Amino acid sequence: MKKIAIVDDEQDILNILNKFFSRKHLFDVDIYVNPQDAINNIRTNTYDLVLTDIMMPQIDGIELLKQIKDYDSSIKVIMMTAYSTLEKTLESEKLGANDYITKPFISLKDVENTILDNLKI
């Protein structure tokens, strides 16, 4: 089973995604409201994919992306944001982001399909 981490400073988003994916039994999911906790755990666990918000306090998603790719470039990273700007999109692509999802989500099924596509499942 593929292991994914979801990082978002909005607990509601984490709860919704975790509940949705838990019912599907497609992935082993860990959720993180604090990006620093996510970084620490990414370095000690094996993740196939990280789904992260871009706009977060403490450490933003761009910095998280940099640290993930510096640690292990094979980990797929999908960026999420409610504030879709060309600048952030281009910066995240340049740093190795594999995909991009805008919030609010069109549907949870679309989020699932984006993850499945990136994991080649």
Backbone bond lengths (Angstrom), bond angles and torsions (degrees), N, CA, C in turn:
res aa  C-N    CA-C-N  psi(-1)  N-CA   C-N-CA  omega(-1)  CA-C   N-CA-C  phi
1 M - - - 1.443 - - 1.530 108.70 -
2 K 1.322 116.32 134.95 1.462 121.73 -179.97 1.525 110.16 -72.18
3 K 1.328 115.30 144.14 1.459 120.58 -178.49 1.527 108.99 -110.04
4 I 1.348 115.92 128.31 1.459 120.21 179.03 1.523 110.13 -126.75
5 A 1.338 114.17 152.23 1.461 121.69 173.99 1.521 107.34 -116.64
6 I 1.318 115.51 137.51 1.463 120.96 176.18 1.523 106.93 -117.10
7 V 1.342 115.71 126.84 1.462 121.52 -176.32 1.527 108.58 -123.67
8 D 1.328 115.63 120.09 1.469 120.79 179.48 1.519 107.66 -158.03
9 D 1.319 116.83 140.74 1.464 119.92 178.91 1.527 111.97 -79.88
10 E 1.323 117.59 -5.58 1.467 121.88 177.38 1.536 108.80 -98.18
11 Q 1.325 115.63 107.82 1.464 121.19 -177.51 1.523 111.73 -58.74
12 D 1.340 117.58 -35.10 1.472 121.02 179.64 1.527 111.57 -60.53
13 I 1.319 116.41 -43.09 1.473 120.64 178.61 1.528 109.89 -62.22
14 L 1.325 116.02 -45.29 1.465 120.51 178.87 1.530 111.32 -59.77
15 N 1.323 115.94 -44.61 1.466 120.35 -179.28 1.523 111.68 -62.96
16 I 1.330 116.60 -44.14 1.469 121.24 -179.09 1.531 110.13 -62.78
17 L 1.338 116.78 -49.45 1.467 120.38 -178.98 1.520 111.59 -65.00
18 N 1.321 116.71 -42.89 1.465 120.14 -179.81 1.528 110.93 -62.78
19 K 1.310 116.69 -44.40 1.472 120.71 179.19 1.534 111.03 -62.33
20 F 1.337 116.11 -44.61 1.462 121.25 -179.73 1.530 110.99 -60.88
21 F 1.342 116.78 -49.51 1.462 120.03 -177.25 1.524 112.54 -72.98
22 S 1.316 117.90 -29.34 1.470 120.60 177.67 1.521 110.99 -64.78
23 R 1.325 116.85 -38.99 1.469 120.34 178.75 1.521 111.88 -68.36
24 K 1.332 116.92 -30.67 1.461 121.19 -177.48 1.530 112.44 -78.83
25 H 1.321 117.95 -25.34 1.466 123.11 -178.53 1.525 112.31 56.83
26 L 1.342 116.36 33.83 1.466 120.17 178.50 1.518 112.57 -91.03
27 F 1.335 115.35 -31.27 1.460 120.99 -174.62 1.517 109.57 -134.25
28 D 1.314 114.18 155.18 1.455 121.51 166.55 1.531 104.18 -90.10
29 V 1.339 117.82 116.10 1.462 122.39 -171.26 1.524 111.36 -112.64
30 D 1.341 115.34 132.36 1.455 122.66 169.05 1.522 106.85 -116.73
31 I 1.336 116.84 138.94 1.460 120.17 179.18 1.525 110.10 -116.61
32 Y 1.329 114.44 146.28 1.458 121.19 -178.60 1.520 109.62 -137.55
33 V 1.332 115.90 124.03 1.458 120.96 174.74 1.533 109.78 -88.29
34 N 1.340 115.93 -19.22 1.455 121.82 -178.95 1.540 108.91 -112.90
35 P 1.333 117.35 117.52 1.466 119.86 -178.18 1.530 113.90 -60.19
36 Q 1.337 117.81 -32.21 1.465 119.63 179.02 1.525 110.67 -65.55
37 D 1.336 116.91 -39.48 1.468 120.10 175.20 1.531 110.20 -61.52
38 A 1.327 115.46 -39.90 1.472 119.64 179.35 1.523 110.51 -61.47
39 I 1.335 116.61 -47.55 1.472 120.27 -179.86 1.526 110.56 -58.49
40 N 1.324 116.42 -46.91 1.468 120.27 -179.39 1.521 111.34 -59.15
41 N 1.318 117.29 -41.77 1.467 120.90 -178.38 1.520 112.61 -76.71
42 I 1.321 117.59 -31.78 1.466 120.71 176.75 1.530 109.69 -62.99
43 R 1.322 115.85 -32.84 1.469 120.33 179.83 1.522 113.10 -76.97
44 T 1.335 117.45 -17.69 1.467 119.69 -178.11 1.523 113.41 -112.66
45 N 1.327 117.68 -8.14 1.462 122.44 178.46 1.523 108.80 -121.60
46 T 1.297 116.31 172.03 1.458 120.89 177.33 1.520 108.90 -109.00
47 Y 1.313 115.72 116.21 1.470 121.40 178.04 1.518 109.32 -116.12
48 D 1.331 114.78 141.28 1.460 120.39 175.29 1.520 111.13 -87.39
49 L 1.343 115.85 -29.29 1.460 120.14 -174.86 1.519 109.54 -153.54
50 V 1.337 115.51 144.78 1.459 122.08 173.40 1.518 107.62 -123.10
51 L 1.318 115.45 128.48 1.459 123.46 175.58 1.517 105.72 -107.25
52 T 1.338 117.55 115.06 1.460 119.52 -174.41 1.520 113.35 -133.19
53 D 1.313 114.24 143.62 1.456 121.32 172.67 1.527 107.78 -70.98
54 I 1.322 117.12 151.03 1.467 120.01 176.49 1.528 110.25 -85.30
55 M 1.325 117.11 -47.50 1.462 121.28 -174.76 1.528 110.39 -90.68
56 M 1.345 115.37 102.45 1.464 120.97 177.76 1.524 108.22 -140.47
57 P 1.333 116.65 149.61 1.466 118.27 173.01 1.531 109.08 -71.75
58 Q 1.267 118.04 176.75 1.466 125.09 -177.27 1.525 109.78 65.29
59 I 1.307 116.84 -81.61 1.469 122.52 -178.26 1.524 106.35 -126.23
60 D 1.330 117.51 125.84 1.469 117.88 179.01 1.529 110.22 -83.04
61 G 1.318 115.26 169.83 1.457 120.86 -176.35 1.515 114.38 -62.93
62 I 1.343 116.21 -29.62 1.465 119.82 178.49 1.535 109.61 -66.02
63 E 1.334 116.65 -44.61 1.462 120.44 178.15 1.531 110.50 -65.88
64 L 1.321 116.27 -39.86 1.466 120.24 177.41 1.526 109.85 -61.13
65 L 1.328 116.52 -44.88 1.466 121.72 177.19 1.531 110.76 -56.61
66 K 1.334 117.30 -47.44 1.469 121.30 178.93 1.524 110.78 -57.08
67 Q 1.324 116.40 -47.09 1.459 119.77 -177.21 1.525 112.38 -66.91
68 I 1.334 116.26 -38.28 1.473 119.81 177.73 1.529 110.04 -63.62
69 K 1.317 116.74 -49.47 1.469 120.86 -176.64 1.529 111.34 -67.51
70 D 1.344 117.52 -32.48 1.464 120.25 175.31 1.527 110.48 -67.07
71 Y 1.321 116.73 -35.74 1.455 121.59 -179.51 1.527 111.54 -75.26
72 D 1.352 115.87 -49.21 1.470 120.55 -177.40 1.522 109.04 -153.67
73 S 1.305 116.59 101.38 1.466 121.07 -175.55 1.524 113.43 -68.16
74 S 1.338 117.60 -11.40 1.467 119.20 -179.42 1.533 112.65 -82.50
75 I 1.331 117.47 -13.43 1.470 120.00 178.43 1.524 108.51 -71.69
76 K 1.312 116.07 125.31 1.465 121.22 177.66 1.532 107.97 -73.98
77 V 1.340 116.25 140.24 1.460 120.80 178.69 1.517 108.93 -130.63
78 I 1.331 114.81 125.73 1.460 121.83 176.16 1.527 107.14 -112.96
79 M 1.314 115.91 127.26 1.454 122.23 -178.77 1.534 109.93 -93.20
80 M 1.339 115.31 139.77 1.478 121.05 176.03 1.522 108.06 -120.95
81 T 1.330 116.05 140.98 1.459 118.75 173.90 1.517 111.68 -158.73
82 A 1.300 114.33 149.04 1.463 121.07 172.52 1.520 109.10 -90.11
83 Y 1.323 115.88 -14.43 1.461 121.15 -176.77 1.508 109.22 -114.19
84 S 1.305 115.87 77.40 1.456 121.15 -176.28 1.524 109.76 -75.14
85 T 1.319 115.73 107.46 1.455 120.22 176.08 1.513 108.56 -119.10
86 L 1.300 115.44 145.87 1.461 120.83 -179.89 1.522 110.09 -59.51
87 E 1.326 117.04 -39.82 1.464 121.34 -178.65 1.532 111.48 -60.03
88 K 1.330 116.98 -48.17 1.475 120.80 -179.57 1.528 110.82 -66.70
89 T 1.316 116.25 -38.85 1.456 120.28 179.04 1.528 110.60 -62.58
90 L 1.325 116.24 -47.79 1.462 120.20 -179.57 1.524 111.25 -64.73
91 E 1.335 116.68 -40.73 1.463 120.17 179.46 1.531 110.87 -63.65
92 S 1.340 116.32 -43.51 1.466 118.88 -178.96 1.529 111.23 -68.66
93 E 1.324 117.81 -36.63 1.466 120.29 176.77 1.527 110.80 -64.72
94 K 1.333 116.18 -41.77 1.467 121.19 179.93 1.531 110.89 -62.80
95 L 1.330 116.10 -32.82 1.463 120.50 -178.99 1.528 113.28 -85.77
96 G 1.332 116.76 -1.50 1.453 119.43 173.45 1.518 116.19 107.34
97 A 1.341 117.95 12.52 1.466 119.17 176.17 1.527 109.06 -61.39
98 N 1.312 116.06 140.42 1.462 120.55 -177.26 1.515 113.62 -89.36
99 D 1.340 116.17 -23.22 1.460 119.29 -178.77 1.518 108.78 -164.64
100 Y 1.333 115.00 178.27 1.447 122.68 -172.75 1.523 108.67 -146.52
101 I 1.325 117.76 132.19 1.470 122.62 177.59 1.524 108.01 -127.44
102 T 1.334 116.40 134.82 1.458 118.90 176.89 1.522 110.01 -96.26
103 K 1.340 114.22 145.63 1.462 121.74 175.50 1.518 107.43 -107.86
104 P 1.307 120.27 146.68 1.459 124.82 -0.64 1.531 110.98 -68.00
105 F 1.316 115.13 149.80 1.457 120.65 -178.31 1.518 110.57 -66.41
106 I 1.328 115.65 141.53 1.463 119.86 173.47 1.523 108.29 -62.39
107 S 1.326 115.16 -46.30 1.462 121.00 173.15 1.525 108.34 -160.38
108 L 1.314 115.87 156.80 1.463 119.55 177.10 1.528 110.41 -66.86
109 K 1.307 116.30 -29.20 1.470 120.78 177.04 1.535 110.37 -62.54
110 D 1.342 116.97 -37.18 1.465 120.08 176.75 1.524 111.08 -64.55
111 V 1.336 116.42 -40.09 1.468 120.40 177.03 1.528 108.74 -62.15
112 E 1.317 115.88 -46.55 1.464 120.70 178.91 1.530 111.12 -58.77
113 N 1.324 116.88 -45.60 1.464 120.82 -179.38 1.526 112.11 -63.03
114 T 1.331 116.64 -37.89 1.463 120.44 177.81 1.529 110.26 -63.73
115 I 1.323 116.30 -42.28 1.469 120.41 178.30 1.525 110.01 -65.36
116 L 1.319 117.18 -47.25 1.472 121.49 179.92 1.532 111.10 -59.21
117 D 1.339 116.61 -42.82 1.461 120.64 178.75 1.523 111.06 -60.74
118 N 1.324 116.44 -43.19 1.466 120.28 -177.41 1.524 111.98 -72.36
119 L 1.316 117.21 -29.51 1.465 120.75 177.72 1.525 111.47 -88.13
120 K 1.318 116.02 -4.99 1.476 121.93 -179.80 1.522 111.69 58.85
121 I 1.330 114.51 44.09 1.477 120.79 179.14 1.524 107.67 -98.89
